[in-house]
């Protein structure tokens, strides 16, 4: 009889062993698998995000370098030929032979830099402020437009100056040849164009050096090494190229005020630096 009771008891299920433990084991396994999958997906997304950041940052640098190269190419046409007298400067600069290509730039691509907006000292980190970078690229478009205006103006007065350039005309003779309004317009366009070109060339050169160091912090060091680092740009080594990064000789404001019929203070305000 005892053997029969023992056999019957053996047929009874152990709830913990037969149900709870297997379910718990499956639950733990599923949880571990889920966490592993989550971290794997998260890691994959982080890698993709960093690769995208590297691509966008390097493309921004390449576009900025293209701008610097274009500005330096423009400046080679007149650097070393201009002095301080406003009329000499206006006549010494040749018109552009061709219009520089404006690189494509979409500031939205740099939206991941917006996290840095919480920094206390934004001026120290202006190189990664999206609005600053956007303005930098827009100013190149403004410079190109300014050169087009100056080129058109110089071509419009060229017929009136033919045969007169080599005889050393004074101010009154030039006014008689062109008219005061045209001469003043030519001088004003020249000074605005020279200022914008110099200012942007110097600023974009500083940007090319500072931007990789600061923006590179948005990409993990491991991914920078594994998937490609940040491009680096230095100042030119050759003396001629270094000279192009120097500002042109300053304008003689007193002489310019006399020609344009205005005051020195008004001219200094009009031709004030755009970057400080």
TALINJO-V699672 format. One line per field, one symbol per residue. phi: phi as a letter, one per 30 degrees, with the letter a starting at -180 (. if undefined). psi: psi as a letter, one per 30 degrees, with the letter a starting at -180 (. if undefined). Layout:
phi: ???
psi: ???
//
This chain:
phi: .dddddddddddddedddbddddddddddddddddddddddddddddddddddedddddddddddddddddddddddbdiccccdddddddddddddbdddcddbcdddcddddedddddcdddcddcdddddddeddddddddddddddddddddceedceicdccidcdddddddcjdddddddddddddddddddddddddddddddddddddddcdedddddcjcddbbcdeddddddddddddedddddddddddibcdddddddcdddbb
psi: eeeeeeeeeffkkjeeefeeeeeeeeeeeeeeeeeeeeeeeeeeeeeeeeeeeeeeeeeeeeeeeeeeeeeeeeffffkffkafkeeeeeffkllkelkkkjkkkjfffgfffffgffkeieefhffgkeeeeeeeeefeeeeeeeeeeeeeeeeffeeffkffeggikaeeeeeeefkeeeeeeeeeeeeeeeeeeeeeeeeeeeefeeeeeeffffkkeefeeegkakkkklkkekeeeeeffkllklkjeeeeeeefhaleeeeeeehlkfk.
//
